[in-house]
Structure formats: structure tokens, C-alpha cells
Amino acid sequence: MRLPAFKVYRAFPELDRFSDEQCRRFMSAAKRGLARRIIHGITQLGAAAAVHTHALTDLAGITGKQGGASTLLSFGGGTTAAGDCAQFDAGGNIVSAGAPCGAAAEANTGVAFAVTLAGETAKTVTAAEHGFQTPNLFGSCYDTAVSPWRAVDGFSMSVDPASYNVVFAFPVPFTGRCILTAGGGGGGDAVAAGAGIVVSGTSLKTIGVDTSVVPFYLRGTFSADFATLANATCAQKTFQMPGARTGMTGLVAANTPFITGINLQQAKVPSTGTVVIELCNQSGGSYTPVQGLVYTVTLIGGF
């Protein structure tokens, strides 16, 4: 046990890391009736700072000030972390914003706004969401499943000239990311459509791709079990494929190779939304296909 003759505060090992001057301030504060706060301070040394209310006479160790104002601002609370932004609350206190400065503007940088789609055929983005106060907006969409992202066609985008709400529409469910950008004011509402572009509407104009001119593709995978094929015969399997339409041509591939003489024919679209896979045997003998194979159909349209 320590029994210091003069420096009573040295009896507390918790105060060893403080200088004599700092310890004397603790003693002085205790003499002014703040013993409870001193005990609390000793037990909380090294812990996170707590919020306290102090009179101006409690301030010690301040040798100067920065700036010319006469009011001392206090911290009004909030969880703090390195890199957080400070802001004023309604009471004039400095509080933590709970996020880095400018984090609230990350969704719209003032230049572009991004929206994510997950298997959707339509997506509405309100003006409150994208933040642009103009109908002069441009959109582009990307397949984010590949790297780098690949721009996609075949969608349409419409902008309401009164509300500035935007609607993206796709002929088949789309997963990816669409980017909105704002353009400058134009000389009027006239829009000239070039080859492969379709413009519809009057006050609300929709600009899209003419899929009868511009090529596009659909892709789907199907599991099929073909029975044993006699030589010089073919067998067919029919599947539902949203977006498929008559006149489209298609390629079919299996996830395992066949023996020589076993061939997959071109995919056929006998009716809207339906695709047919055909397997033929020209091997010279009977053939039993592997069951449960996965067949990938790629349909190409617009030619």
C-alpha cells in the first residue's frame, strides 16, 4: 500500500499516468464539491467519453481559443465513428451525421442516377428518387452479370414531362442496372426517329428500339428427357419461352456432347412464347440419349 507524505493523489495507481499538474486539478475540483465526479472519472479512465453538463467555471486547461465567436458549442450526441461528418441539430448543437460527409448524395451524384432491376419487365423511377428536375433525361441499361458490364438494347424509356417520373420497360424479364443522366434544354419537343428507332406519344414521348429492324436475342435453359431414337428418326420436346415469337431463328446446345450422327436441329418457334427442341438420329443404329440433359436455346430476332 502506498502512503505518500505530500502527494496524496499518488496513493491511487490509476493516476500514475497523469502529471502532478493534472492531479492537482483533480484535487482542486474535489475541494469545490465535485468529489462525486472525480470518483466517476477515476473509475472511467480509459473508457469512452460520456456526455456531462458543466458550468463554465468547471473548464480548466484552456489557454486560448480559435475564432472570434463568444459562444462555446457543445456536442449534442449521436454515435460517432472515424470519418463521420459533423452537423448542426435544431438546437444549435454539433452532432454526428452518422455517415461520411456527402453520403446522402451518393445515390445521385448530380450527374447520374443508377437503379437496379432483378428479373423485372418494368421499373418506375420517381423524380423524388432520381432527383433530376428536368424531363430531358437519357437512359442506358447494362447486363451486370458479365465483366465489364455489357450495354443492352431492346428496352424503352419514357419520361413524364410534368412529374419527371421515368419508366423503363423490357420485352422480357431483365436483371441488371440502368443509368439515368440529365441533358440540357432543347429547342422543342420534336424528336426525329432514325433507322431502328421508334418514337410514340405526343406530350409524353416514348423512345424505343424497333425490334423488327434491330437484332436482339433471348436465351433460356431447359431440362429434357428424350426416349430411345431409332435410326433415321427425330423426336421433339416443347417448352414455354416468354418473349419468343414466330419468325425467330434459334440455336440449341446441350451440356454434354453426343456421339457422331446424333444432331440437334435449329430451335423452332411454332407459336408465341413456345419453343421446340428437336433431336435426330443419323448414326446408323438406335440411340438412347442421356436423361436429364440441360439444353440451352438462343433465339435471335429482328432480321
C-alpha positions as CSV (number, residue, x, y, z in Angstrom):
1,M,0.0,0.0,0.0
2,R,1.3,3.5,-0.9
3,L,1.5,6.1,1.9
4,P,2.8,9.3,0.2
5,A,3.7,12.1,2.6
6,F,2.7,15.0,0.4
7,K,1.2,13.9,-2.8
8,V,-1.9,12.2,-1.6
9,Y,-3.1,11.5,-5.2
10,R,-0.1,9.2,-5.7
11,A,-1.9,6.7,-3.4
12,F,-4.1,5.9,-6.4
13,P,-2.2,3.8,-9.1
14,E,-4.9,4.8,-11.6
15,L,-3.5,8.3,-11.6
16,D,0.1,7.3,-12.3
17,R,-0.2,8.1,-16.0
18,F,-1.2,11.7,-15.2
19,S,1.2,14.5,-14.4
20,D,1.3,16.3,-11.0
21,E,-0.4,19.3,-12.5
22,Q,-3.3,17.3,-13.8
23,C,-3.7,15.5,-10.4
24,R,-3.6,18.9,-8.6
25,R,-6.6,19.9,-10.8
26,F,-8.4,16.8,-9.6
27,M,-7.8,17.7,-6.0
28,S,-8.9,21.3,-6.6
29,A,-12.1,20.2,-8.2
30,A,-12.7,17.9,-5.2
31,K,-12.4,20.8,-2.8
32,R,-15.1,22.6,-4.8
33,G,-17.6,19.9,-4.0
34,L,-17.1,17.8,-7.1
35,A,-15.8,14.6,-5.4
36,R,-18.5,12.5,-7.0
37,R,-17.4,13.5,-10.5
38,I,-13.7,12.8,-9.6
39,I,-14.6,9.3,-8.4
40,H,-16.6,8.7,-11.5
41,G,-13.6,10.0,-13.6
42,I,-11.2,7.6,-11.8
43,T,-13.3,4.6,-12.5
44,Q,-13.9,5.5,-16.1
45,L,-10.3,6.4,-17.1
46,G,-9.5,4.9,-20.4
47,A,-13.2,4.3,-21.2
48,A,-15.3,6.1,-23.9
49,A,-16.2,9.7,-23.1
50,A,-19.7,10.3,-21.5
51,V,-21.9,13.3,-22.0
52,H,-21.9,15.6,-19.0
53,T,-23.2,19.1,-18.2
54,H,-20.6,21.5,-16.8
55,A,-20.7,25.2,-15.7
56,L,-18.2,27.5,-17.5
57,T,-16.2,27.6,-14.2
58,D,-15.5,23.9,-14.5
59,L,-13.4,24.4,-17.6
60,A,-9.7,24.1,-17.0
61,G,-6.6,23.8,-19.0
62,I,-7.8,26.1,-21.8
63,T,-5.1,28.5,-22.8
64,G,-6.7,30.1,-25.9
65,K,-9.5,30.0,-28.5
66,Q,-9.8,29.6,-32.2
67,G,-12.1,32.1,-34.0
68,G,-13.9,35.3,-32.8
69,A,-17.3,34.0,-31.6
70,S,-18.4,34.2,-28.0
71,T,-20.4,31.0,-27.8
72,L,-18.9,27.6,-26.9
73,L,-20.7,24.8,-28.9
74,S,-21.5,21.5,-27.3
75,F,-21.7,18.0,-28.7
76,G,-25.3,17.0,-28.9
77,G,-24.8,13.3,-29.1
78,G,-25.1,10.6,-31.8
79,T,-22.9,7.6,-32.5
80,T,-19.5,8.7,-33.7
81,A,-17.0,6.9,-35.9
82,A,-13.9,7.9,-37.7
83,G,-14.7,9.7,-40.9
84,D,-18.3,10.7,-39.8
85,C,-19.5,14.2,-40.8
86,A,-20.5,16.8,-38.1
87,Q,-23.6,18.8,-38.5
88,F,-25.9,21.2,-36.5
89,D,-29.2,20.0,-35.0
90,A,-32.3,22.1,-34.4
91,G,-31.0,23.2,-31.0
92,G,-27.7,24.5,-32.4
93,N,-25.6,21.7,-31.1
94,I,-22.9,19.9,-33.1
95,V,-24.0,16.3,-33.7
96,S,-22.7,13.3,-35.6
97,A,-24.4,12.8,-39.0
98,G,-23.8,9.1,-38.6
99,A,-22.2,8.9,-42.1
100,P,-19.3,10.5,-44.1
101,C,-19.9,13.9,-45.5
102,G,-21.9,13.8,-48.7
103,A,-23.1,10.2,-48.1
104,A,-26.7,11.3,-48.6
105,A,-25.9,12.3,-52.2
106,E,-24.3,9.1,-53.2
107,A,-27.5,7.8,-54.9
108,N,-27.5,10.8,-57.2
109,T,-24.1,12.5,-57.8
110,G,-25.8,15.3,-59.7
111,V,-24.5,13.7,-63.0
112,A,-26.1,10.3,-63.0
113,F,-28.6,8.1,-61.1
114,A,-28.4,4.3,-61.0
115,V,-31.3,1.8,-60.5
116,T,-31.0,-1.9,-60.1
117,L,-33.5,-4.4,-61.6
118,A,-33.9,-8.0,-60.7
119,G,-36.0,-10.1,-63.2
120,E,-38.3,-7.2,-64.0
121,T,-40.1,-6.2,-67.2
122,A,-40.9,-2.6,-66.0
123,K,-39.3,-0.2,-63.5
124,T,-40.7,3.2,-62.4
125,V,-38.2,5.7,-61.0
126,T,-39.9,8.8,-59.5
127,A,-38.5,12.3,-59.6
128,A,-38.1,12.1,-55.8
129,E,-35.8,9.1,-56.3
130,H,-33.6,10.2,-59.2
131,G,-33.5,13.9,-58.1
132,F,-33.4,15.5,-61.6
133,Q,-35.7,18.5,-62.0
134,T,-36.0,18.2,-65.8
135,P,-37.7,16.0,-68.4
136,N,-34.6,16.0,-70.5
137,L,-33.3,12.6,-69.3
138,F,-31.4,9.9,-71.0
139,G,-31.2,6.2,-70.0
140,S,-28.8,3.3,-70.7
141,C,-29.0,-0.2,-69.3
142,Y,-26.3,-2.8,-68.6
143,D,-26.1,-6.5,-68.0
144,T,-24.1,-6.6,-64.7
145,A,-23.7,-10.4,-64.7
146,V,-20.6,-10.0,-67.0
147,S,-17.4,-8.0,-66.5
148,P,-17.1,-5.5,-67.9
149,W,-20.8,-4.6,-67.9
150,R,-22.4,-5.0,-71.3
151,A,-24.9,-2.5,-72.7
152,V,-28.2,-4.0,-73.7
153,D,-30.8,-2.9,-76.3
154,G,-34.4,-3.7,-76.8
155,F,-35.8,-1.7,-73.9
156,S,-37.9,1.5,-73.9
157,M,-37.8,4.5,-71.6
158,S,-40.5,7.1,-71.1
159,V,-40.4,10.4,-69.1
160,D,-43.5,12.2,-67.8
161,P,-42.9,15.9,-68.8
162,A,-45.0,17.1,-65.7
163,S,-43.8,14.8,-62.9
164,Y,-40.4,13.8,-64.4
165,N,-41.1,10.2,-63.4
166,V,-39.3,7.7,-65.6
167,V,-40.5,4.2,-66.7
168,F,-38.1,1.6,-68.1
169,A,-39.8,-1.3,-70.0
170,F,-38.3,-4.6,-71.3
171,P,-39.8,-7.2,-73.6
172,V,-38.6,-10.0,-71.2
173,P,-37.6,-10.0,-67.5
174,F,-34.3,-8.1,-67.1
175,T,-31.7,-8.2,-64.4
176,G,-29.0,-5.6,-64.4
177,R,-28.5,-1.8,-63.9
178,C,-29.9,1.2,-65.6
179,I,-28.3,4.7,-65.5
180,L,-30.2,8.0,-65.8
181,T,-28.4,11.1,-66.9
182,A,-29.8,14.6,-67.4
183,G,-29.3,16.6,-70.6
184,G,-29.5,20.3,-71.3
185,G,-32.6,22.1,-72.6
186,G,-33.5,21.5,-76.2
187,G,-35.1,23.6,-78.9
188,G,-38.5,21.9,-78.6
189,D,-40.3,18.6,-78.3
190,A,-39.7,17.4,-81.8
191,V,-37.9,14.0,-82.0
192,A,-36.6,12.6,-85.3
193,A,-36.5,8.8,-85.3
194,G,-33.7,7.2,-87.3
195,A,-33.4,3.7,-88.6
196,G,-34.3,1.2,-85.9
197,I,-35.8,3.8,-83.6
198,V,-39.5,4.1,-82.7
199,V,-41.0,7.3,-81.2
200,S,-44.5,7.3,-79.9
201,G,-46.7,9.7,-77.9
202,T,-47.4,13.4,-78.0
203,S,-46.7,15.4,-74.9
204,L,-45.2,12.3,-73.3
205,K,-42.9,10.8,-75.8
206,T,-41.5,7.2,-75.6
207,I,-38.3,6.4,-77.5
208,G,-37.6,2.7,-78.1
209,V,-35.9,0.3,-80.4
210,D,-37.7,-1.1,-83.4
211,T,-37.2,-4.8,-82.8
212,S,-38.3,-5.7,-86.3
213,V,-35.1,-4.0,-87.6
214,V,-32.6,-4.1,-84.7
215,P,-31.4,-7.7,-83.9
216,F,-31.9,-8.9,-80.3
217,Y,-31.7,-12.3,-78.6
218,L,-33.4,-14.4,-76.0
219,R,-31.8,-17.2,-74.0
220,G,-33.4,-20.0,-72.0
221,T,-32.3,-23.3,-70.5
222,F,-34.5,-26.5,-70.3
223,S,-34.1,-30.0,-69.0
224,A,-35.4,-32.7,-71.3
225,D,-35.5,-36.5,-71.4
226,F,-35.6,-38.0,-74.9
227,A,-36.7,-41.6,-75.4
228,T,-34.6,-44.1,-77.4
229,L,-34.4,-43.0,-81.1
230,A,-34.4,-45.5,-83.9
231,N,-32.0,-44.8,-86.8
232,A,-33.2,-42.0,-89.2
233,T,-35.8,-40.7,-86.8
234,C,-36.3,-37.5,-84.8
235,A,-38.0,-36.6,-81.6
236,Q,-39.2,-33.2,-80.3
237,K,-39.8,-31.5,-76.9
238,T,-41.8,-28.4,-76.5
239,F,-41.2,-25.7,-73.8
240,Q,-42.6,-22.3,-72.8
241,M,-40.2,-19.4,-73.5
242,P,-41.6,-15.9,-72.7
243,G,-40.7,-13.4,-75.5
244,A,-40.3,-16.0,-78.2
245,R,-42.3,-15.2,-81.3
246,T,-42.9,-16.8,-84.7
247,G,-40.2,-16.0,-87.3
248,M,-37.3,-16.1,-84.8
249,T,-34.5,-18.4,-85.5
250,G,-32.6,-20.3,-82.8
251,L,-29.6,-22.4,-81.8
252,V,-29.7,-25.3,-79.4
253,A,-26.7,-26.7,-77.4
254,A,-26.5,-29.5,-74.8
255,N,-24.3,-29.5,-71.8
256,T,-22.7,-32.8,-73.0
257,P,-21.6,-33.9,-76.5
258,F,-23.5,-36.5,-78.5
259,I,-22.0,-39.4,-80.5
260,T,-21.4,-39.0,-84.2
261,G,-24.7,-38.9,-86.1
262,I,-26.8,-37.5,-83.3
263,N,-27.7,-33.9,-84.1
264,L,-29.7,-31.1,-82.5
265,Q,-31.7,-29.2,-85.1
266,Q,-32.4,-25.4,-85.1
267,A,-34.9,-24.4,-82.4
268,K,-38.4,-23.7,-83.8
269,V,-41.0,-21.2,-82.6
270,P,-44.4,-22.6,-83.7
271,S,-46.3,-20.0,-81.7
272,T,-45.7,-17.0,-79.5
273,G,-44.0,-18.0,-76.2
274,T,-43.3,-21.5,-77.3
275,V,-40.0,-23.2,-78.5
276,V,-39.4,-26.7,-79.8
277,I,-36.2,-28.6,-79.4
278,E,-35.6,-31.4,-81.9
279,L,-33.1,-34.3,-81.7
280,C,-32.3,-36.5,-84.7
281,N,-30.5,-39.9,-85.1
282,Q,-28.5,-40.4,-88.2
283,S,-25.9,-42.7,-86.5
284,G,-26.9,-45.9,-88.3
285,G,-28.3,-47.6,-85.2
286,S,-30.7,-46.9,-82.3
287,Y,-29.6,-44.4,-79.7
288,T,-30.7,-43.7,-76.1
289,P,-29.9,-40.1,-75.1
290,V,-28.6,-39.4,-71.6
291,Q,-31.5,-38.4,-69.4
292,G,-31.8,-35.1,-67.6
293,L,-29.5,-33.2,-70.0
294,V,-29.8,-29.3,-69.9
295,Y,-30.4,-27.7,-73.3
296,T,-29.6,-24.0,-73.9
297,V,-31.8,-22.3,-76.5
298,T,-30.7,-18.9,-78.0
299,L,-33.3,-17.2,-80.2
300,I,-32.3,-14.3,-82.5
301,G,-34.9,-11.8,-83.7
302,G,-35.1,-8.6,-85.6
303,F,-33.8,-9.7,-89.0
